[in-house]
Every structure is written in structure tokens, then in C-alpha cells.
């Protein structure tokens, strides 16, 4: 598992990344329980999956969309909202090497079936080396291998990202 906050000065500076790939760890994802749109309609399942564990999953929290410097630009106690994307894949199960997406991003295009139905996540800087990322908001799901609509689902979650005790190793 690889988890890091981009501490380089490039365009991703201050964003949070997580990648689980070929690891003993898995992440459980449930999109069926909170489905609000694109669920089982007339016997035809629109979702790419309902619930499952993934051993290949990526996650990006784009804090730079909300505050200069992203997570690194926040002070202890600051609370912001930002877009987050979960990238999932299982080439054998889905029959494609291209991933699917779960987007917590309300700025979708007007013609998207997700337009106006999703929200950003909340990020709170707890101290010099910890951030809490949480949401009880709706996300837009797309199928692997393309951007086909897979529904909108409410997915409550919370996790804490903690760096070494010296955050200057990460931010700056």
C-alpha cells in the first residue's frame, strides 16, 4: 500500500494519494446501500457492482482545488471541502484493464446524469501531521473501461491520514 501527500512543488502539491495494489490489504466498497439514482431499474442493474472488496484501488483527494497549497496550506483546525476520486479496477471481473471511478465532485458537466447530484468531501487538519477526510455525501459511479453511468450513491466514510511527526518532511 502506498499513501502519500505530494510534497513536491508541482501542480499536485498538497494532494493526498492512496494506492492499494497487489497487497494483503483490501478495501470494502458498498455502492448499493446508499444508491439514490441508477439503481436496479425495471430489473436491469445499472451499477457495475453492488458491494465488494478491492485489492486494487486508488484514491485522490484534490485539496489544491480548494486552498492554495492543498493539505499543506491548511492550518491546524482548518476545515475545507474538496473533490475526491476513488479509482477501482479488476481486469478479470470487469473484462477490461481500464478502471472505473467513484467521484465526489459536483462540478460535472450539465449533460452528465450526475449533474447537481454529488458533493465534495470534508477535510479537517487535526494537527501538524494529521488530516481527517470524511463525507456522508453522494458520489457518481462510472463503469470500468469507459465513463458509462453507474449511478449516484451516498457513501458515508471517514479516515485519518497521518504523516511522520515532522510534517515539514511532507509539506515543504
N, C-alpha and C positions, 0 to 999 in steps of 0.2 A: 504494500500500500504506500502510495506517495501522497503526502499532503504538504502544501506549502503556500506561503503568501509571497507573491512575486516582489522581491526586494530590489530588483534591477530598476534602472531609471527609464525603461521602455514604456510603451503605451499600456502595458498590463500592470505597472507598478501599483501595489496595494490591493490587488485582487487575490481572492482565495481559490485554490485549486485542490481537488482531491481526485485521485485515480486509484481504483482497485482493479488489478489485472493479474490473473493467474496467481491469486493469493489464497491463503487458507481462510481469509475473511470473506463474508458475503454481506450484502445489504438487501434487506427485505423492503419491497416496494408494493404498496396497495393502492391501485387507482380505482378499483371497483367500489370500495366502501363509500367514497365521497363523491361519486360521479353525479354531476348535475346536468351534463349535456353530452350527447353522443353515446349514451349507454345503450343497452340492448333495446333496439327499436324494431318492433314488428318481427322479433325472432332473429334479427341479423345483428351480430355483435360488431360494433364499430371500434371497440378498443383492441389494441394489439395484444394485451394480456390483461388479466384481472388482478391477480396477486402473484408474486413470485420473488425468489431470491436471485440476485445477480452476483456473479463473481467477476464480471467486467462492467464497471460503472465509473463514469466521470462526473464531476460536479464543478461548476464555475460560479462563483459569486462575484459579480462585476460591480464592486463598490466604487470604482472610479467613475461610474455613470452618475453617482450621487454626490460625491465630495472629492475635491482635489486631493490626490494622494491616496484615495481609497481607504482601506483599513488603516494604513499608516498615517493618514491625515486626520484620523479621529482622536479625540482626547478621551481619557477615562470618563465614563458616564454618558458620552455622546450616543445618540440613537439616530440611525438613518434607515431609509428603505432603499433597496437596490434590486435589480434584476438578478435572477439565478436560473441556471440551466442545468438539468440533470441529463447526462448522455448515457444511454444504455445500449447494450449490444449482446447478442447471442447468435452468431452466424449460423449455427446448426439449427436452432429452433426457428429462426426467422427466415432462413434461406438467403441471407444477404450479408455482406460484410459491412454495409453502411449502417450507421447507428440510427436509433430513434431518439426523440427528445421529449423532455418534460420541462416546459418553460413557465417560469414565474415572471412574466414580462407583459405588462398591459399595453405597451406601445406597438401592438401588432397592426398590420395593415387593415384598413377599413373593410376590405373584401374577405378577410380571414374569418372563418367560423368562430374564432376565439376573440374577435374584436370586442373590447369592452367587458370581457368576462373574467379576466385574470388580474392578478395583483403582484406586486413586488414583495420580497421578504424583508424582515426587520433584522437589523444588525445593531448590537449594542457592544461598545467597548467596555469591558469589565475592569481591566487594569492595563498595565504596560504590556502584558504579554498574552491577554486573553480576550476573545470576542465571542459573543453568543449570537448565533444565527437561528432565527425561528420564523415560523409562519403558520397561520391557520387559514390560509388563503387558497384561492383557486389557481390551478395550473392548466396549461394547454398541453395535451399529449399528441405526439405525432408518431406514426408508424416508422419502423426501421426501413431503410432503403429508399426513403423519399420523405416528403413532407406531408403525406396524406393525413388528414384529420383523424385523430384517435379519441377525441372527446375532451371535455373540461371536467376536472375533478378537484375537490377540496382535499388537500393533503396536509393535515397538521403535523408539524415536526419541530424539533429543536436539537441543536448540537452546539458544542463549545469547541472552538479552535484555540489551542494554546501553543505558543512558541516556547523556545528556551527562555529562561528567566531574564535574559537580556534582549529585549525586542529590538535594540539597535542592530543586532545581527541580522534581523529580517528587514526592518524598516530604516533604510539609510545606510 
